[in-house]
Amino acid sequence: MKITALVDVKNLTKVFLDKKNKREIRAVDGISFKLNAGEIFGFLGPNGAGKTTTIRVLAGLLPPTSGYASIFGQDIEKVGDRVRKHIGFLTENHGNYENLTVYENLHFFGSFYDIDDLDARISAILEEIKLTDRKNMKVGKLSKGLKQRAALARVLIHEPKIVFLDEPTAALDPEAAVNVRNIIRTLKSKDKIIFINSHNLEEVQKVCDRVAILNKGKILRMGSASELNKDIFGSQELLIKTKSPIPRDLLAAISDLDYIKNVRVDESLEANLYLHLSNLECYTPEIVKLLVNNNIPIMEVRPQSHSLEEIYLTLMKETNEDLIISQNKEVE
Amino acid sequence: MSLKTAEKPLDGNNMARKRRISEPFDWKNVKRIMINNLRQVKENKEIFITMIILPVLMAVMMPIITGVMAVMDPEALVAETGLSPYEAMTEYIIGFTLKPMFLLIPGTLSMMLAADSFAGEKERKTVESLLVLPITHRELFLGKILMSVIPSIFFSIVSFFIMGVEVNIIAGEIIPEGEPLFIFGDLSFWFMAFILSTFLSIFNVQIGVIISVRSKDVKSAQTVMGFLILPLIGFMVFGMVQPALLNNALMILGISAIIGLLVYIMTIVGEKAINRERLIATL
């Protein structure tokens, strides 16, 4: 049986006209990706990268200028407004009415979906989001973290198959952010697609299975954190912690090996050895064997990957350098 | 910065794409949008106070003042107009003053409410939560239009009856036997209260909602609408100096027909002018 991606985006482009300055803005520029059930996908990029525009197009709020996007195998431009019964959309602002209670908000928004017993569903979602005790409080009286949880309750009231979250933890304190991330993780176990827009690298690294790094409307790189690591930094780094410092002649011998690209010893902790290998899986046993044969007691061996922050900053630097070069060429 | 979506080239594919599946219209969605918005308007003190003060001023205070004036010194009225107290009251006080003033109720209320329709949602930062609901844009916009039109028509009709009862109680003594009651005996006033007010309310709301879609907040929407109410005031002044305009039932029907035509044109224009995309462009 052919498995169709629940979200399929091909060469999607969205162009706005800035009437004031008489120019076109390519908010989204030919992006393509596919998402499957049970996947948490992160869209990472600076402000103005096109993250929010992309989810607005996918949610059917903005028509694409060109390209194609489908949800549940149906073209988003043809499916009509009722398709949003299967979509949950958490906007950058919490989006609930502050003068209404949590219950009233859920009742109002929930009434637009075909929910058999709305009151029972409200109770269930409040229990799930741990907001039952604030049910009758006005949203305006809640803390930022609780407001965001109430917003999540609204987004999940109809048990959507696809959940778009636009900066879900922006402006939240660390504890509230952890709570929201935990809720997001529980959604993955329910086979939902979760699409997170964020410029919070730590958040994306912690919760997303795959990440697309977006800048100026284009996807610069896409993949899991380890795939991006390998893609951008080429070789992979291995950390070996030993009980005692490694003799210099042995270090020199390791450096001379063909598959070793770089050797680094942590100066503060002489027993921490960082090796850049062309293939981690292939050569890690050989290195370990070499150290053991030289009577070096090994405490720990683990692959050392670059953080998403390093990946992101490297990519942004590369993009900006490319831009400067192309601008210089245009000037010439 | 106001952004507009660039037109996509109209090739065969795009023409096909524009044909979205037609979805059944659901009145329940319209009702939900309407009730929720009325609830929000109730919380907006500025609008709520205007909704109360304007009809009270126009339908309660003005008839009292004019009615008392006529009853207290009927000779002065006769000397000034050369008509009987009853005729002077009917033509000058009701025709010149109360009728044009009455039009301010649907004219102003509808605009005040329409200003809040979308600009209010933007101010409350709830507009995107509404836009992602599984409702058609026709249901959403009709909900917003009815939310402004229904109270405006309701207050106009209630004001008409209050005005009529008041004037007849205060100045009833100058009605000669066999002559019709003030206001209630005037067919043109009935047409004004039920037909002209209705069309005027709908027309104002249509314009108001378009302005509200394009405004960032209620204040700026109201400022633009302030300018648009000037033609209405001009019409009122014209009605004051040319009472024949508002005292003639056929004339009222004619004016209603013209506004009705404008309502029809605005319905077609509005379908194109108000959509989700335009709303998002101003966020």
Interface residues (C-beta under 8 A of the other chain):
Chain A: K14 V15 F16 L17 D18 K19 K20 E24 I25 R56 A59 L61 L62 P63 T65 S66 D75 E77 K78 V79 G80 D81 R82 V83 R84 K85 I87 F89 T91 N93 H94 G95 N96 Y97 E98 N99 L100 F108 F109 S111 F112 Y113 R154
Chain B: M1 S2 L3 K4 T5 A6 K8 R17 K18 R19 R20 I21 S22 E23 N29 R32 N36 R39 Q40 E43 R124 K125 T126 E128 S129 L131 V132 L133 P134 I135 T136 H137 R276 E277 I280 A281
